[in-house]
Amino acid sequence: MIAIGSLGLTAVAACGSTHTATATPVSTPPVKTSPTPKPVDVAAATEAAMGLFVADPSQQGHWYACSNSDDWAACPLSATVKARLADLVSSGYFADNGGCGEEYISGTQNGLYNDPKVTSAVAGSNGSVTVVIQRAPARPNLTAVMTTEGGNWLASDLASGTGAAASIFSAKPNC
């Protein structure tokens, strides 16, 4: 068989017969393409992450964490982050004698007296956006890993500061 382009020619010869040539297709593997990744809306993820903080309407320049009074219903948090926060609150982890003595998102007992500021927002290859928020100059940053669920940007992980205990899902998260 001789391959020419995408066809192969087969010549058959026998005594006393005529030569016959047949064209048979040569199979080529299909071309695999990867889907084009959807562009990540970093601005929308950043805006949602800033929803973790609420401006105090009664005092200009004062901010507090989105409310946990209704199980963080209005907060841009995934169900797993809400459940982890609820578990830590119910165990007294954020109480004065529980280890932290402060609320996790703001990192304070009384809120912030300066505007929280986004210091970086980076899109991940998996479609997530990691948003780093400076809570106050002397406080560790809060990092929110934002992912989309049901068309909404929600924090699927929170981290206070850096290191092994930064994530809210570590055994004893940083305060």
Short mmCIF file of the C-alpha atoms (twelve columns), coordinates in Angstrom:
data_MODEL
# 
_entry.id   MODEL 
# 
loop_
_atom_site.group_PDB 
_atom_site.id 
_atom_site.type_symbol 
_atom_site.label_atom_id 
_atom_site.label_alt_id 
_atom_site.label_comp_id 
_atom_site.label_asym_id 
_atom_site.label_seq_id 
_atom_site.Cartn_x 
_atom_site.Cartn_y 
_atom_site.Cartn_z 
_atom_site.pdbx_PDB_model_num 
ATOM 1   C CA . MET A 1   0.000   0.000   0.000   1 
ATOM 2   C CA . ILE A 2   1.301   3.447   -0.897  1 
ATOM 3   C CA . ALA A 3   -0.147  6.437   0.966   1 
ATOM 4   C CA . ILE A 4   -0.665  9.602   -1.028  1 
ATOM 5   C CA . GLY A 5   -2.166  12.446  0.966   1 
ATOM 6   C CA . SER A 6   -5.183  11.010  2.709   1 
ATOM 7   C CA . LEU A 7   -5.653  8.134   0.254   1 
ATOM 8   C CA . GLY A 8   -3.818  4.864   0.000   1 
ATOM 9   C CA . LEU A 9   -3.371  2.958   -3.261  1 
ATOM 10  C CA . THR A 10  -3.362  -0.812  -3.270  1 
ATOM 11  C CA . ALA A 11  -2.066  -2.593  -6.371  1 
ATOM 12  C CA . VAL A 12  -2.983  -6.224  -6.862  1 
ATOM 13  C CA . ALA A 13  -1.117  -8.309  -9.464  1 
ATOM 14  C CA . ALA A 14  -1.855  -11.882 -10.459 1 
ATOM 15  C CA . CYS A 15  -0.701  -14.105 -13.305 1 
ATOM 16  C CA . GLY A 16  -2.804  -13.546 -16.362 1 
ATOM 17  C CA . SER A 17  -4.943  -10.856 -14.808 1 
ATOM 18  C CA . THR A 18  -5.040  -7.140  -15.211 1 
ATOM 19  C CA . HIS A 19  -3.666  -4.809  -12.592 1 
ATOM 20  C CA . THR A 20  -6.288  -3.246  -10.346 1 
ATOM 21  C CA . ALA A 21  -5.772  -0.164  -8.237  1 
ATOM 22  C CA . THR A 22  -8.200  0.821   -5.511  1 
ATOM 23  C CA . ALA A 23  -8.221  3.960   -3.443  1 
ATOM 24  C CA . THR A 24  -8.866  3.442   0.264   1 
ATOM 25  C CA . PRO A 25  -9.069  6.281   2.763   1 
ATOM 26  C CA . VAL A 26  -6.355  6.509   5.412   1 
ATOM 27  C CA . SER A 27  -7.878  7.430   8.743   1 
ATOM 28  C CA . THR A 28  -6.576  10.526  10.452  1 
ATOM 29  C CA . PRO A 29  -7.107  11.147  14.139  1 
ATOM 30  C CA . PRO A 30  -9.622  13.869  14.981  1 
ATOM 31  C CA . VAL A 31  -8.191  17.215  16.004  1 
ATOM 32  C CA . LYS A 32  -8.816  17.842  19.690  1 
ATOM 33  C CA . THR A 33  -9.454  21.367  20.783  1 
ATOM 34  C CA . SER A 34  -9.825  22.573  24.306  1 
ATOM 35  C CA . PRO A 35  -12.746 24.839  25.045  1 
ATOM 36  C CA . THR A 36  -11.940 28.506  25.177  1 
ATOM 37  C CA . PRO A 37  -11.987 29.548  28.828  1 
ATOM 38  C CA . LYS A 38  -14.613 32.099  29.737  1 
ATOM 39  C CA . PRO A 39  -13.126 35.434  30.696  1 
ATOM 40  C CA . VAL A 40  -13.201 35.986  34.439  1 
ATOM 41  C CA . ASP A 41  -14.926 39.155  35.625  1 
ATOM 42  C CA . VAL A 42  -12.350 40.296  38.172  1 
ATOM 43  C CA . ALA A 43  -14.184 43.583  38.788  1 
ATOM 44  C CA . ALA A 44  -17.442 41.794  39.673  1 
ATOM 45  C CA . ALA A 45  -15.626 39.348  41.957  1 
ATOM 46  C CA . THR A 46  -13.849 42.243  43.673  1 
ATOM 47  C CA . GLU A 47  -17.094 44.151  44.150  1 
ATOM 48  C CA . ALA A 48  -18.704 41.056  45.667  1 
ATOM 49  C CA . ALA A 49  -15.732 40.527  48.003  1 
ATOM 50  C CA . MET A 50  -16.070 44.095  49.249  1 
ATOM 51  C CA . GLY A 51  -19.630 43.136  50.225  1 
ATOM 52  C CA . LEU A 52  -18.028 41.352  53.182  1 
ATOM 53  C CA . PHE A 53  -17.827 44.829  54.734  1 
ATOM 54  C CA . VAL A 54  -20.695 47.231  55.342  1 
ATOM 55  C CA . ALA A 55  -20.404 50.975  55.886  1 
ATOM 56  C CA . ASP A 56  -21.954 52.029  59.174  1 
ATOM 57  C CA . PRO A 57  -24.764 54.458  58.250  1 
ATOM 58  C CA . SER A 58  -24.671 56.047  61.713  1 
ATOM 59  C CA . GLN A 59  -20.953 56.844  61.751  1 
ATOM 60  C CA . GLN A 60  -19.004 58.021  58.720  1 
ATOM 61  C CA . GLY A 61  -15.720 56.163  58.192  1 
ATOM 62  C CA . HIS A 62  -16.792 53.196  60.318  1 
ATOM 63  C CA . TRP A 63  -17.151 49.742  58.766  1 
ATOM 64  C CA . TYR A 64  -18.259 46.417  60.146  1 
ATOM 65  C CA . ALA A 65  -18.457 42.887  58.799  1 
ATOM 66  C CA . CYS A 66  -21.597 41.764  57.009  1 
ATOM 67  C CA . SER A 67  -24.063 40.505  59.594  1 
ATOM 68  C CA . ASN A 68  -24.055 37.038  61.089  1 
ATOM 69  C CA . SER A 69  -27.350 37.704  62.906  1 
ATOM 70  C CA . ASP A 70  -29.203 35.872  60.132  1 
ATOM 71  C CA . ASP A 71  -26.546 33.220  59.423  1 
ATOM 72  C CA . TRP A 72  -24.757 35.538  57.001  1 
ATOM 73  C CA . ALA A 73  -27.717 35.476  54.565  1 
ATOM 74  C CA . ALA A 74  -26.769 38.822  52.995  1 
ATOM 75  C CA . CYS A 75  -23.049 38.036  52.883  1 
ATOM 76  C CA . PRO A 76  -21.318 36.896  49.697  1 
ATOM 77  C CA . LEU A 77  -20.275 33.575  51.266  1 
ATOM 78  C CA . SER A 78  -20.628 30.015  49.997  1 
ATOM 79  C CA . ALA A 79  -22.678 27.586  52.074  1 
ATOM 80  C CA . THR A 80  -19.490 25.835  53.233  1 
ATOM 81  C CA . VAL A 81  -17.926 29.078  54.489  1 
ATOM 82  C CA . LYS A 82  -21.176 30.016  56.262  1 
ATOM 83  C CA . ALA A 83  -21.279 26.582  57.896  1 
ATOM 84  C CA . ARG A 84  -17.640 26.850  59.011  1 
ATOM 85  C CA . LEU A 85  -18.179 30.310  60.480  1 
ATOM 86  C CA . ALA A 86  -21.329 29.094  62.263  1 
ATOM 87  C CA . ASP A 87  -19.395 26.137  63.680  1 
ATOM 88  C CA . LEU A 88  -16.616 28.382  64.983  1 
ATOM 89  C CA . VAL A 89  -19.101 30.879  66.453  1 
ATOM 90  C CA . SER A 90  -21.120 28.149  68.192  1 
ATOM 91  C CA . SER A 91  -17.939 26.694  69.702  1 
ATOM 92  C CA . GLY A 92  -17.047 30.124  71.125  1 
ATOM 93  C CA . TYR A 93  -13.892 30.394  69.010  1 
ATOM 94  C CA . PHE A 94  -14.335 34.125  68.393  1 
ATOM 95  C CA . ALA A 95  -15.379 34.929  71.986  1 
ATOM 96  C CA . ASP A 96  -13.050 36.788  74.345  1 
ATOM 97  C CA . ASN A 97  -12.043 33.560  76.071  1 
ATOM 98  C CA . GLY A 98  -12.294 31.370  72.957  1 
ATOM 99  C CA . GLY A 99  -8.983  32.123  71.332  1 
ATOM 100 C CA . CYS A 100 -9.671  35.041  69.031  1 
ATOM 101 C CA . GLY A 101 -11.629 37.603  70.964  1 
ATOM 102 C CA . GLU A 102 -12.708 39.240  67.722  1 
ATOM 103 C CA . GLU A 103 -14.990 38.788  64.760  1 
ATOM 104 C CA . TYR A 104 -13.327 36.904  61.883  1 
ATOM 105 C CA . ILE A 105 -14.162 38.997  58.801  1 
ATOM 106 C CA . SER A 106 -13.304 42.422  60.217  1 
ATOM 107 C CA . GLY A 107 -10.666 41.055  62.575  1 
ATOM 108 C CA . THR A 108 -11.943 43.389  65.310  1 
ATOM 109 C CA . GLN A 109 -14.434 43.581  68.163  1 
ATOM 110 C CA . ASN A 110 -15.800 46.976  67.191  1 
ATOM 111 C CA . GLY A 111 -15.444 47.236  63.414  1 
ATOM 112 C CA . LEU A 112 -12.986 49.186  61.305  1 
ATOM 113 C CA . TYR A 113 -12.359 52.907  61.535  1 
ATOM 114 C CA . ASN A 114 -10.914 53.120  58.051  1 
ATOM 115 C CA . ASP A 115 -12.152 51.993  54.657  1 
ATOM 116 C CA . PRO A 116 -11.210 48.426  53.742  1 
ATOM 117 C CA . LYS A 117 -9.114  48.508  50.559  1 
ATOM 118 C CA . VAL A 118 -8.473  45.913  47.870  1 
ATOM 119 C CA . THR A 119 -4.716  45.497  47.492  1 
ATOM 120 C CA . SER A 120 -4.901  42.860  44.750  1 
ATOM 121 C CA . ALA A 121 -7.367  40.792  42.757  1 
ATOM 122 C CA . VAL A 122 -5.996  37.951  40.640  1 
ATOM 123 C CA . ALA A 123 -7.917  35.606  38.352  1 
ATOM 124 C CA . GLY A 124 -7.075  31.924  38.743  1 
ATOM 125 C CA . SER A 125 -6.917  29.404  35.917  1 
ATOM 126 C CA . ASN A 126 -9.931  27.621  37.465  1 
ATOM 127 C CA . GLY A 127 -12.189 30.685  37.114  1 
ATOM 128 C CA . SER A 128 -11.778 31.861  40.708  1 
ATOM 129 C CA . VAL A 129 -10.570 35.310  41.743  1 
ATOM 130 C CA . THR A 130 -8.378  35.785  44.813  1 
ATOM 131 C CA . VAL A 131 -9.103  39.175  46.369  1 
ATOM 132 C CA . VAL A 132 -6.810  40.540  49.091  1 
ATOM 133 C CA . ILE A 133 -8.385  43.211  51.299  1 
ATOM 134 C CA . GLN A 134 -6.475  45.413  53.716  1 
ATOM 135 C CA . ARG A 135 -8.710  45.699  56.772  1 
ATOM 136 C CA . ALA A 136 -6.518  48.175  58.633  1 
ATOM 137 C CA . PRO A 137 -2.829  49.061  58.447  1 
ATOM 138 C CA . ALA A 138 -1.960  47.149  61.636  1 
ATOM 139 C CA . ARG A 139 -4.255  44.161  60.983  1 
ATOM 140 C CA . PRO A 140 -3.551  41.114  58.818  1 
ATOM 141 C CA . ASN A 141 -5.135  41.232  55.367  1 
ATOM 142 C CA . LEU A 142 -8.273  39.247  54.628  1 
ATOM 143 C CA . THR A 143 -8.077  37.100  51.500  1 
ATOM 144 C CA . ALA A 144 -11.307 35.990  49.855  1 
ATOM 145 C CA . VAL A 145 -11.235 33.305  47.176  1 
ATOM 146 C CA . MET A 146 -14.258 34.192  45.070  1 
ATOM 147 C CA . THR A 147 -16.032 31.652  42.851  1 
ATOM 148 C CA . THR A 148 -19.319 31.780  40.989  1 
ATOM 149 C CA . GLU A 149 -22.297 29.808  42.233  1 
ATOM 150 C CA . GLY A 150 -25.652 30.239  40.555  1 
ATOM 151 C CA . GLY A 151 -24.360 33.314  38.730  1 
ATOM 152 C CA . ASN A 152 -23.223 35.035  41.953  1 
ATOM 153 C CA . TRP A 153 -19.689 35.636  43.173  1 
ATOM 154 C CA . LEU A 154 -19.281 34.066  46.627  1 
ATOM 155 C CA . ALA A 155 -16.292 33.555  48.902  1 
ATOM 156 C CA . SER A 156 -15.468 29.840  48.873  1 
ATOM 157 C CA . ASP A 157 -12.555 30.382  51.273  1 
ATOM 158 C CA . LEU A 158 -11.442 33.165  53.573  1 
ATOM 159 C CA . ALA A 159 -7.989  33.618  55.029  1 
ATOM 160 C CA . SER A 160 -6.764  35.976  57.718  1 
ATOM 161 C CA . GLY A 161 -3.108  36.794  57.229  1 
ATOM 162 C CA . THR A 162 -0.771  34.162  55.824  1 
ATOM 163 C CA . GLY A 163 0.581   30.758  56.751  1 
ATOM 164 C CA . ALA A 164 -0.806  27.319  57.481  1 
ATOM 165 C CA . ALA A 165 -3.520  28.596  59.844  1 
ATOM 166 C CA . ALA A 166 -4.716  31.437  57.598  1 
ATOM 167 C CA . SER A 167 -7.687  29.619  56.030  1 
ATOM 168 C CA . ILE A 168 -11.025 29.587  57.804  1 
ATOM 169 C CA . PHE A 169 -10.953 25.821  57.219  1 
ATOM 170 C CA . SER A 170 -7.762  25.226  59.221  1 
ATOM 171 C CA . ALA A 171 -8.155  23.556  62.623  1 
ATOM 172 C CA . LYS A 172 -7.443  26.826  64.480  1 
ATOM 173 C CA . PRO A 173 -7.726  29.681  61.987  1 
ATOM 174 C CA . ASN A 174 -5.810  32.911  62.456  1 
ATOM 175 C CA . CYS A 175 -7.825  35.711  63.968  1 
# 
